[in-house]
């Protein structure tokens, strides 16, 4: 029986996509800006490591550990030197944890927020999708998300308030006339689908 037949969301496909994106990140891009205001790529990677652990523990109903009790601010300085080998493992742990139907039942906690476990699973998927897109845009890579997953996320995000939810989703952004499913999900989560890294100014060398 496929994972998708047993649980609401299958984390394997987006985790595979994100792991592929990680391979395309050069060390020189760690200081690049991202769609997340004031976050660099390094800050984003640190956040991905933290959320992977937190939502894995949430799936296991481990509400007594620091990762589920607090949501520390991500930091470029805090990013592990071993993120290239460590983050893919943490993402696999995350995907495996949410394959268990029990992960989706009852209540659980992540970042100090307690809510129905099924809602936390959707929040975890949204974090994974949105930050994968953030990383792709910040490093000039293409990003693809499964349409079925996007449809489920859109339905989930549409239930939230238009002004957003502090700490989770920003205020809803506007959409263009030819918006894709990904564009719609991004807008509902408070992202500007047209975001591109600012152009770097080219400074001419002084004449000899």
TORKOL-4160 file (C-alpha; in steps of 0.2 Angstrom, whole numbers, padded with zeros to 4 digits, m for minus):
208
<pt num="1" X="0000" Y="0000" Z="0000"/>
<pt num="2" X="0007" Y="0017" Z="m0005"/>
<pt num="3" X="0011" Y="0030" Z="0008"/>
<pt num="4" X="m0002" Y="0042" Z="0000"/>
<pt num="5" X="m0015" Y="0029" Z="0003"/>
<pt num="6" X="m0012" Y="0028" Z="0022"/>
<pt num="7" X="m0008" Y="0046" Z="0027"/>
<pt num="8" X="m0015" Y="0063" Z="0021"/>
<pt num="9" X="0002" Y="0069" Z="0014"/>
<pt num="10" X="0018" Y="0060" Z="0007"/>
<pt num="11" X="0034" Y="0069" Z="0012"/>
<pt num="12" X="0045" Y="0058" Z="0001"/>
<pt num="13" X="0043" Y="0068" Z="m0016"/>
<pt num="14" X="0046" Y="0085" Z="m0009"/>
<pt num="15" X="0061" Y="0079" Z="0002"/>
<pt num="16" X="0069" Y="0071" Z="m0014"/>
<pt num="17" X="0066" Y="0088" Z="m0023"/>
<pt num="18" X="0074" Y="0098" Z="m0008"/>
<pt num="19" X="0089" Y="0086" Z="m0007"/>
<pt num="20" X="0092" Y="0089" Z="m0026"/>
<pt num="21" X="0092" Y="0108" Z="m0023"/>
<pt num="22" X="0104" Y="0106" Z="m0009"/>
<pt num="23" X="0117" Y="0099" Z="m0021"/>
<pt num="24" X="0115" Y="0114" Z="m0032"/>
<pt num="25" X="0120" Y="0126" Z="m0018"/>
<pt num="26" X="0138" Y="0133" Z="m0019"/>
<pt num="27" X="0147" Y="0140" Z="m0004"/>
<pt num="28" X="0148" Y="0157" Z="m0012"/>
<pt num="29" X="0129" Y="0157" Z="m0012"/>
<pt num="30" X="0127" Y="0155" Z="0007"/>
<pt num="31" X="0126" Y="0174" Z="0009"/>
<pt num="32" X="0113" Y="0177" Z="m0005"/>
<pt num="33" X="0097" Y="0185" Z="0000"/>
<pt num="34" X="0081" Y="0174" Z="0000"/>
<pt num="35" X="0062" Y="0178" Z="m0001"/>
<pt num="36" X="0062" Y="0178" Z="0018"/>
<pt num="37" X="0066" Y="0196" Z="0023"/>
<pt num="38" X="0083" Y="0197" Z="0031"/>
<pt num="39" X="0087" Y="0179" Z="0029"/>
<pt num="40" X="0102" Y="0173" Z="0019"/>
<pt num="41" X="0103" Y="0156" Z="0011"/>
<pt num="42" X="0114" Y="0151" Z="0027"/>
<pt num="43" X="0100" Y="0157" Z="0038"/>
<pt num="44" X="0087" Y="0147" Z="0028"/>
<pt num="45" X="0097" Y="0131" Z="0029"/>
<pt num="46" X="0099" Y="0133" Z="0048"/>
<pt num="47" X="0080" Y="0135" Z="0049"/>
<pt num="48" X="0077" Y="0119" Z="0038"/>
<pt num="49" X="0088" Y="0109" Z="0049"/>
<pt num="50" X="0079" Y="0115" Z="0065"/>
<pt num="51" X="0061" Y="0113" Z="0057"/>
<pt num="52" X="0066" Y="0095" Z="0051"/>
<pt num="53" X="0070" Y="0090" Z="0069"/>
<pt num="54" X="0056" Y="0099" Z="0077"/>
<pt num="55" X="0042" Y="0091" Z="0065"/>
<pt num="56" X="0050" Y="0074" Z="0066"/>
<pt num="57" X="0049" Y="0075" Z="0085"/>
<pt num="58" X="0031" Y="0082" Z="0083"/>
<pt num="59" X="0026" Y="0066" Z="0073"/>
<pt num="60" X="0033" Y="0055" Z="0086"/>
<pt num="61" X="0023" Y="0065" Z="0099"/>
<pt num="62" X="0039" Y="0070" Z="0108"/>
<pt num="63" X="0032" Y="0086" Z="0116"/>
<pt num="64" X="0044" Y="0085" Z="0131"/>
<pt num="65" X="0060" Y="0089" Z="0120"/>
<pt num="66" X="0067" Y="0107" Z="0117"/>
<pt num="67" X="0064" Y="0106" Z="0098"/>
<pt num="68" X="0045" Y="0105" Z="0100"/>
<pt num="69" X="0044" Y="0117" Z="0115"/>
<pt num="70" X="0053" Y="0132" Z="0107"/>
<pt num="71" X="0056" Y="0139" Z="0090"/>
<pt num="72" X="0074" Y="0147" Z="0091"/>
<pt num="73" X="0078" Y="0161" Z="0078"/>
<pt num="74" X="0088" Y="0154" Z="0064"/>
<pt num="75" X="0105" Y="0160" Z="0062"/>
<pt num="76" X="0118" Y="0160" Z="0048"/>
<pt num="77" X="0132" Y="0159" Z="0062"/>
<pt num="78" X="0123" Y="0144" Z="0069"/>
<pt num="79" X="0123" Y="0134" Z="0053"/>
<pt num="80" X="0132" Y="0117" Z="0056"/>
<pt num="81" X="0148" Y="0116" Z="0045"/>
<pt num="82" X="0142" Y="0098" Z="0041"/>
<pt num="83" X="0125" Y="0104" Z="0034"/>
<pt num="84" X="0128" Y="0096" Z="0017"/>
<pt num="85" X="0129" Y="0078" Z="0025"/>
<pt num="86" X="0117" Y="0081" Z="0040"/>
<pt num="87" X="0102" Y="0090" Z="0032"/>
<pt num="88" X="0098" Y="0076" Z="0020"/>
<pt num="89" X="0098" Y="0064" Z="0034"/>
<pt num="90" X="0086" Y="0075" Z="0045"/>
<pt num="91" X="0075" Y="0077" Z="0030"/>
<pt num="92" X="0074" Y="0058" Z="0027"/>
<pt num="93" X="0070" Y="0056" Z="0046"/>
<pt num="94" X="0056" Y="0069" Z="0044"/>
<pt num="95" X="0048" Y="0060" Z="0029"/>
<pt num="96" X="0049" Y="0043" Z="0038"/>
<pt num="97" X="0041" Y="0050" Z="0054"/>
<pt num="98" X="0025" Y="0056" Z="0045"/>
<pt num="99" X="0023" Y="0039" Z="0036"/>
<pt num="100" X="0016" Y="0032" Z="0052"/>
<pt num="101" X="m0003" Y="0035" Z="0052"/>
<pt num="102" X="m0002" Y="0037" Z="0071"/>
<pt num="103" X="0008" Y="0053" Z="0068"/>
<pt num="104" X="m0008" Y="0061" Z="0061"/>
<pt num="105" X="m0019" Y="0057" Z="0076"/>
<pt num="106" X="m0022" Y="0066" Z="0092"/>
<pt num="107" X="m0013" Y="0082" Z="0096"/>
<pt num="108" X="0006" Y="0087" Z="0096"/>
<pt num="109" X="0017" Y="0102" Z="0097"/>
<pt num="110" X="0031" Y="0110" Z="0087"/>
<pt num="111" X="0039" Y="0127" Z="0091"/>
<pt num="112" X="0029" Y="0128" Z="0107"/>
<pt num="113" X="0012" Y="0128" Z="0098"/>
<pt num="114" X="0000" Y="0114" Z="0102"/>
<pt num="115" X="m0013" Y="0109" Z="0088"/>
<pt num="116" X="m0021" Y="0094" Z="0080"/>
<pt num="117" X="m0007" Y="0083" Z="0074"/>
<pt num="118" X="m0015" Y="0082" Z="0057"/>
<pt num="119" X="m0014" Y="0101" Z="0056"/>
<pt num="120" X="0004" Y="0101" Z="0061"/>
<pt num="121" X="0008" Y="0088" Z="0047"/>
<pt num="122" X="0001" Y="0101" Z="0035"/>
<pt num="123" X="0011" Y="0115" Z="0043"/>
<pt num="124" X="0027" Y="0104" Z="0041"/>
<pt num="125" X="0023" Y="0101" Z="0023"/>
<pt num="126" X="0020" Y="0119" Z="0020"/>
<pt num="127" X="0036" Y="0124" Z="0028"/>
<pt num="128" X="0045" Y="0111" Z="0017"/>
<pt num="129" X="0037" Y="0117" Z="0001"/>
<pt num="130" X="0039" Y="0136" Z="0004"/>
<pt num="131" X="0057" Y="0135" Z="0010"/>
<pt num="132" X="0062" Y="0123" Z="m0005"/>
<pt num="133" X="0055" Y="0137" Z="m0016"/>
<pt num="134" X="0064" Y="0150" Z="m0006"/>
<pt num="135" X="0080" Y="0140" Z="m0008"/>
<pt num="136" X="0078" Y="0138" Z="m0027"/>
<pt num="137" X="0074" Y="0156" Z="m0030"/>
<pt num="138" X="0089" Y="0162" Z="m0020"/>
<pt num="139" X="0101" Y="0150" Z="m0029"/>
<pt num="140" X="0094" Y="0152" Z="m0047"/>
<pt num="141" X="0087" Y="0134" Z="m0048"/>
<pt num="142" X="0071" Y="0127" Z="m0055"/>
<pt num="143" X="0058" Y="0121" Z="m0042"/>
<pt num="144" X="0043" Y="0109" Z="m0045"/>
<pt num="145" X="0030" Y="0103" Z="m0033"/>
<pt num="146" X="0018" Y="0089" Z="m0035"/>
<pt num="147" X="0001" Y="0097" Z="m0040"/>
<pt num="148" X="m0009" Y="0085" Z="m0029"/>
<pt num="149" X="0001" Y="0091" Z="m0014"/>
<pt num="150" X="m0001" Y="0109" Z="m0019"/>
<pt num="151" X="m0020" Y="0107" Z="m0020"/>
<pt num="152" X="m0021" Y="0100" Z="m0002"/>
<pt num="153" X="m0010" Y="0114" Z="0004"/>
<pt num="154" X="m0020" Y="0127" Z="m0005"/>
<pt num="155" X="m0036" Y="0120" Z="0004"/>
<pt num="156" X="m0027" Y="0120" Z="0020"/>
<pt num="157" X="m0020" Y="0138" Z="0018"/>
<pt num="158" X="m0036" Y="0145" Z="0012"/>
<pt num="159" X="m0044" Y="0141" Z="0029"/>
<pt num="160" X="m0032" Y="0153" Z="0038"/>
<pt num="161" X="m0035" Y="0172" Z="0040"/>
<pt num="162" X="m0030" Y="0184" Z="0026"/>
<pt num="163" X="m0019" Y="0194" Z="0037"/>
<pt num="164" X="m0009" Y="0179" Z="0040"/>
<pt num="165" X="m0004" Y="0170" Z="0056"/>
<pt num="166" X="0012" Y="0177" Z="0066"/>
<pt num="167" X="0026" Y="0164" Z="0066"/>
<pt num="168" X="0017" Y="0153" Z="0053"/>
<pt num="169" X="0011" Y="0162" Z="0037"/>
<pt num="170" X="0012" Y="0180" Z="0031"/>
<pt num="171" X="m0002" Y="0191" Z="0025"/>
<pt num="172" X="m0009" Y="0184" Z="0009"/>
<pt num="173" X="m0001" Y="0191" Z="m0007"/>
<pt num="174" X="m0009" Y="0196" Z="m0023"/>
<pt num="175" X="m0010" Y="0184" Z="m0038"/>
<pt num="176" X="m0008" Y="0188" Z="m0057"/>
<pt num="177" X="m0020" Y="0183" Z="m0070"/>
<pt num="178" X="m0011" Y="0167" Z="m0075"/>
<pt num="179" X="m0007" Y="0160" Z="m0058"/>
<pt num="180" X="m0001" Y="0142" Z="m0057"/>
<pt num="181" X="m0005" Y="0131" Z="m0042"/>
<pt num="182" X="0012" Y="0134" Z="m0035"/>
<pt num="183" X="0009" Y="0153" Z="m0037"/>
<pt num="184" X="m0008" Y="0151" Z="m0028"/>
<pt num="185" X="0000" Y="0142" Z="m0013"/>
<pt num="186" X="0014" Y="0154" Z="m0012"/>
<pt num="187" X="0002" Y="0169" Z="m0011"/>
<pt num="188" X="m0009" Y="0161" Z="0002"/>
<pt num="189" X="0007" Y="0158" Z="0013"/>
<pt num="190" X="0012" Y="0176" Z="0010"/>
<pt num="191" X="0025" Y="0174" Z="m0003"/>
<pt num="192" X="0028" Y="0185" Z="m0019"/>
<pt num="193" X="0029" Y="0172" Z="m0033"/>
<pt num="194" X="0038" Y="0185" Z="m0044"/>
<pt num="195" X="0052" Y="0187" Z="m0031"/>
<pt num="196" X="0070" Y="0187" Z="m0039"/>
<pt num="197" X="0086" Y="0191" Z="m0030"/>
<pt num="198" X="0091" Y="0209" Z="m0032"/>
<pt num="199" X="0103" Y="0212" Z="m0046"/>
<pt num="200" X="0121" Y="0214" Z="m0041"/>
<pt num="201" X="0129" Y="0230" Z="m0046"/>
<pt num="202" X="0144" Y="0229" Z="m0057"/>
<pt num="203" X="0158" Y="0241" Z="m0052"/>
<pt num="204" X="0170" Y="0245" Z="m0066"/>
<pt num="205" X="0188" Y="0243" Z="m0062"/>
<pt num="206" X="0197" Y="0260" Z="m0062"/>
<pt num="207" X="0207" Y="0264" Z="m0077"/>
<pt num="208" X="0226" Y="0260" Z="m0076"/>
